[in-house]
Amino acid sequence: MGPTRLDAQSAVPRMTSPSLFVVAREDRNVSVPDMRGLYRAADSNDKRLVVPPASFGHGWNIVSIFSGRVTSAARMVLDFLRAHR
């Protein structure tokens, strides 16, 4: 059994639930234009795209709380989840 291949481009058009898309500027793995394309392709009526500064990093680094403080991106994710529970 090999690694699971993730394909957001195929999955996103079927998304109808509230959706939050987050990508930092200058992310080396996912570009802002690519994330904007995924955002536009999502079929959700309730969706949001957030593009924090490059200093936020990639993936979990955007919301990681290693210093003991909550990042502004983490606060935004938590607020989005609270609003949609």
C-alpha positions as CSV (number, residue, x, y, z in Angstrom):
1,M,0.0,0.0,0.0
2,G,1.5,3.3,-1.1
3,P,1.1,6.8,0.2
4,T,-2.3,8.5,-0.1
5,R,-2.5,11.0,-2.9
6,L,-4.3,14.2,-2.0
7,D,-6.1,16.0,-4.8
8,A,-7.8,19.2,-3.6
9,Q,-8.6,20.3,-7.1
10,S,-10.9,17.3,-7.5
11,A,-12.4,17.5,-4.1
12,V,-13.1,21.2,-3.7
13,P,-15.9,21.5,-6.3
14,R,-17.9,19.1,-4.2
15,M,-17.5,21.1,-1.0
16,T,-20.8,22.6,0.2
17,S,-20.0,23.0,3.9
18,P,-18.6,26.3,5.3
19,S,-15.0,26.4,4.2
20,L,-12.0,28.4,5.3
21,F,-9.0,28.6,2.9
22,V,-5.7,29.9,4.4
23,V,-2.4,30.3,2.6
24,A,0.5,32.5,3.6
25,R,2.1,34.8,1.0
26,E,5.1,33.3,-0.7
27,D,4.3,29.8,0.5
28,R,6.7,27.4,-1.3
29,N,4.2,24.5,-1.4
30,V,0.9,26.2,-2.3
31,S,0.7,29.5,-4.2
32,V,-1.8,32.2,-3.4
33,P,-3.2,32.1,-7.0
34,D,-3.6,28.3,-6.6
35,M,-5.5,28.7,-3.3
36,R,-7.6,31.4,-4.9
37,G,-8.5,28.9,-7.6
38,L,-9.5,26.3,-5.0
39,Y,-11.6,29.0,-3.2
40,R,-13.4,29.9,-6.4
41,A,-14.0,26.3,-7.2
42,A,-15.6,25.4,-3.9
43,D,-19.4,25.1,-4.1
44,S,-19.9,26.5,-0.6
45,N,-22.1,29.6,-0.1
46,D,-20.2,30.3,3.1
47,K,-16.5,30.4,2.3
48,R,-13.6,32.6,3.2
49,L,-10.1,33.1,1.9
50,V,-7.4,34.4,4.2
51,V,-3.8,35.3,3.0
52,P,-1.6,36.2,6.0
53,P,2.0,37.5,5.5
54,A,4.8,35.1,4.5
55,S,6.1,35.1,8.0
56,F,3.2,32.9,9.1
57,G,4.9,30.0,7.2
58,H,3.2,26.9,5.8
59,G,0.6,24.4,7.0
60,W,0.4,24.0,10.8
61,N,3.0,26.7,11.3
62,I,0.3,29.3,10.4
63,V,-1.6,28.4,13.6
64,S,1.1,26.8,15.8
65,I,1.4,28.3,19.2
66,F,5.0,27.4,20.2
67,S,5.6,30.7,22.1
68,G,2.5,30.2,24.3
69,R,0.6,33.0,22.4
70,V,-2.3,32.4,20.0
71,T,-1.4,33.6,16.5
72,S,-3.9,35.9,14.8
73,A,-4.4,33.2,12.2
74,A,-5.2,30.7,14.9
75,R,-7.7,33.1,16.5
76,M,-9.4,33.5,13.0
77,V,-9.6,29.7,12.6
78,L,-11.1,29.3,16.1
79,D,-13.6,32.1,15.4
80,F,-14.6,30.5,12.1
81,L,-15.1,27.1,13.8
82,R,-17.1,28.6,16.7
83,A,-19.4,30.4,14.2
84,H,-20.1,27.2,12.3
85,R,-20.5,24.6,15.1
